[in-house]
Amino acid sequence: MKITGRRLVITPALREHIESRFERLVRYEVTLSHLEVILSVSKLQHSAEVVCTMQGRRIQAKASTEEMYATIDQLVDRLGVQIRKYKDRQANHKEPAKRAARKVPRPALRDAEEELEVIRPTRAVLTLEDAKRQLDPLPGSLLVFTAVTSGKLQILQRIDRNRMVLIDP
């Protein structure tokens, strides 16, 4: 760290204050190289400037107030903001789960018409001839019954006016 004073003598207290404030930048886990702090006084205005290199990128900040210690604090804050912005740009904010979720198309939600209603009709024990007589004459109609001869569950479906199908599940 190189500290330079223009029209100003760098006292040990001022040097210690600068070094203690710049130690706060360690929390950003970056290495600042070629750190140069320039302090100057012009009438009642105290100004400070820092120029450094971070991972090959040149960063500089300037601050100016009526008191040198406040100027140094403000300078370190401005440098911290630039470091945070740089690190934020480098960070990948997308979570892997969110990326994968975007690729999979979600099914469109439909209204209540998608709900499944369960109907348990009473199963009659019928012969095949009785089931044919009870089946509705409309095409597509179904009749669920238990066969007298086998005792198994069977479904009779009318395909068209003259054709029926026996479904043996």
C-alpha positions as CSV (number, residue, x, y, z in Angstrom):
1,M,0.0,0.0,0.0
2,K,1.4,3.3,-1.1
3,I,0.1,6.4,0.7
4,T,0.8,9.8,-0.9
5,G,0.0,13.3,0.5
6,R,-0.4,16.4,-1.7
7,R,0.0,19.6,0.3
8,L,-0.4,17.3,3.4
9,V,1.9,15.5,5.8
10,I,0.9,11.9,6.4
11,T,1.0,11.4,10.2
12,P,1.4,8.0,11.8
13,A,-2.2,8.3,13.1
14,L,-3.5,9.1,9.6
15,R,-1.6,6.1,8.2
16,E,-2.9,3.8,10.9
17,H,-6.5,5.0,10.2
18,I,-6.1,4.3,6.5
19,E,-4.7,0.8,7.0
20,S,-7.3,-0.1,9.6
21,R,-10.1,0.9,7.2
22,F,-8.7,-0.9,4.2
23,E,-8.4,-4.1,6.3
24,R,-12.2,-4.2,6.3
25,L,-12.0,-5.0,2.5
26,V,-10.6,-8.4,3.4
27,R,-14.1,-9.7,4.0
28,Y,-14.8,-9.6,0.2
29,E,-12.2,-12.3,-0.3
30,V,-10.4,-10.5,-3.2
31,T,-6.8,-9.5,-3.5
32,L,-6.2,-5.9,-4.2
33,S,-2.8,-5.2,-5.7
34,H,-1.0,-2.0,-6.6
35,L,-3.0,-0.2,-3.9
36,E,-2.2,3.5,-4.0
37,V,-4.0,6.1,-1.8
38,I,-3.6,9.8,-2.6
39,L,-4.7,12.4,0.0
40,S,-4.9,16.1,-0.7
41,V,-6.1,19.3,0.9
42,S,-7.4,22.2,-1.0
43,K,-8.6,25.2,1.1
44,L,-11.3,23.6,3.4
45,Q,-11.9,20.5,1.2
46,H,-10.2,17.2,2.0
47,S,-10.1,14.7,-0.8
48,A,-8.9,11.2,-1.2
49,E,-8.4,8.9,-4.1
50,V,-7.6,5.2,-4.3
51,V,-6.3,3.4,-7.4
52,C,-5.8,-0.4,-7.3
53,T,-5.9,-3.5,-9.4
54,M,-8.3,-6.4,-8.5
55,Q,-7.9,-9.6,-10.6
56,G,-6.5,-7.7,-13.5
57,R,-9.2,-5.0,-13.4
58,R,-8.4,-1.4,-12.5
59,I,-10.6,0.1,-9.8
60,Q,-10.6,3.6,-8.6
61,A,-12.7,5.7,-6.2
62,K,-12.7,9.3,-5.1
63,A,-14.3,11.0,-2.0
64,S,-14.2,14.5,-0.7
65,T,-15.5,16.1,2.6
66,E,-14.5,18.7,5.1
67,E,-12.6,16.3,7.3
68,M,-9.9,13.8,6.3
69,Y,-11.0,10.9,8.5
70,A,-14.6,11.1,7.2
71,T,-13.2,11.3,3.6
72,I,-11.1,8.1,4.2
73,D,-14.2,6.3,5.6
74,Q,-16.3,7.4,2.6
75,L,-13.5,6.3,0.2
76,V,-13.3,2.8,1.6
77,D,-17.1,2.5,1.4
78,R,-17.1,3.5,-2.2
79,L,-14.4,1.0,-3.0
80,G,-16.4,-1.7,-1.2
81,V,-19.4,-0.9,-3.3
82,Q,-17.4,-1.4,-6.5
83,I,-16.0,-4.7,-5.2
84,R,-19.4,-6.0,-4.3
85,K,-20.8,-5.0,-7.8
86,Y,-17.9,-6.9,-9.4
87,K,-18.4,-10.0,-7.3
88,D,-22.2,-9.9,-7.9
89,R,-21.7,-9.8,-11.6
90,Q,-19.4,-12.9,-11.3
91,A,-21.8,-14.9,-9.2
92,N,-24.2,-17.3,-10.8
93,H,-27.6,-16.5,-9.3
94,K,-29.6,-19.3,-11.0
95,E,-30.1,-22.3,-8.9
96,P,-29.7,-25.6,-10.7
97,A,-33.2,-26.7,-9.7
98,K,-34.8,-23.6,-11.1
99,R,-32.9,-24.0,-14.4
100,A,-34.1,-27.6,-14.7
101,A,-37.7,-26.6,-13.8
102,R,-37.8,-24.1,-16.6
103,K,-36.9,-26.7,-19.2
104,V,-39.7,-29.1,-18.3
105,P,-43.0,-27.8,-19.6
106,R,-45.6,-27.7,-16.9
107,P,-49.1,-29.1,-17.6
108,A,-51.7,-26.4,-17.9
109,L,-54.1,-26.3,-15.0
110,R,-57.7,-26.8,-15.9
111,D,-60.9,-26.0,-14.1
112,A,-63.0,-28.3,-12.1
113,E,-63.9,-30.3,-15.2
114,E,-60.6,-32.3,-14.7
115,E,-61.7,-33.7,-11.4
116,L,-62.4,-37.4,-11.3
117,E,-65.7,-38.5,-9.9
118,V,-65.8,-42.1,-8.6
119,I,-69.1,-43.9,-9.1
120,R,-69.6,-47.4,-7.6
121,P,-72.7,-48.8,-9.2
122,T,-74.5,-51.8,-7.7
123,R,-73.4,-54.9,-9.5
124,A,-76.3,-57.2,-10.4
125,V,-75.8,-60.9,-10.7
126,L,-77.1,-61.5,-14.2
127,T,-77.0,-64.0,-17.0
128,L,-75.6,-62.8,-20.3
129,E,-79.1,-62.7,-21.9
130,D,-80.5,-60.6,-19.0
131,A,-77.6,-58.2,-19.3
132,K,-78.3,-57.8,-23.1
133,R,-81.9,-56.9,-22.4
134,Q,-81.0,-54.4,-19.7
135,L,-78.3,-52.6,-21.7
136,D,-79.4,-49.2,-22.9
137,P,-80.0,-49.1,-26.7
138,L,-77.7,-46.0,-27.2
139,P,-74.3,-46.6,-28.7
140,G,-71.5,-46.4,-26.2
141,S,-73.6,-47.4,-23.2
142,L,-72.1,-49.8,-20.6
143,L,-73.5,-52.3,-18.1
144,V,-71.4,-53.7,-15.3
145,F,-72.6,-57.0,-13.9
146,T,-71.4,-60.2,-12.3
147,A,-71.9,-63.3,-14.4
148,V,-74.1,-66.0,-12.9
149,T,-72.1,-68.9,-14.5
150,S,-68.6,-67.8,-13.6
151,G,-69.1,-65.3,-10.8
152,K,-66.7,-62.9,-12.5
153,L,-67.1,-59.2,-13.0
154,Q,-68.0,-58.4,-16.7
155,I,-68.8,-55.3,-18.7
156,L,-71.1,-55.2,-21.6
157,Q,-70.8,-52.3,-24.1
158,R,-73.0,-51.4,-27.0
159,I,-70.9,-50.4,-30.1
160,D,-73.8,-49.6,-32.4
161,R,-77.4,-50.5,-32.7
162,N,-76.9,-54.2,-33.5
163,R,-73.4,-54.9,-32.0
164,M,-72.3,-55.4,-28.4
165,V,-69.0,-56.3,-26.9
166,L,-68.4,-58.3,-23.7
167,I,-65.4,-57.1,-21.8
168,D,-63.9,-59.6,-19.4
169,P,-61.4,-57.8,-17.2
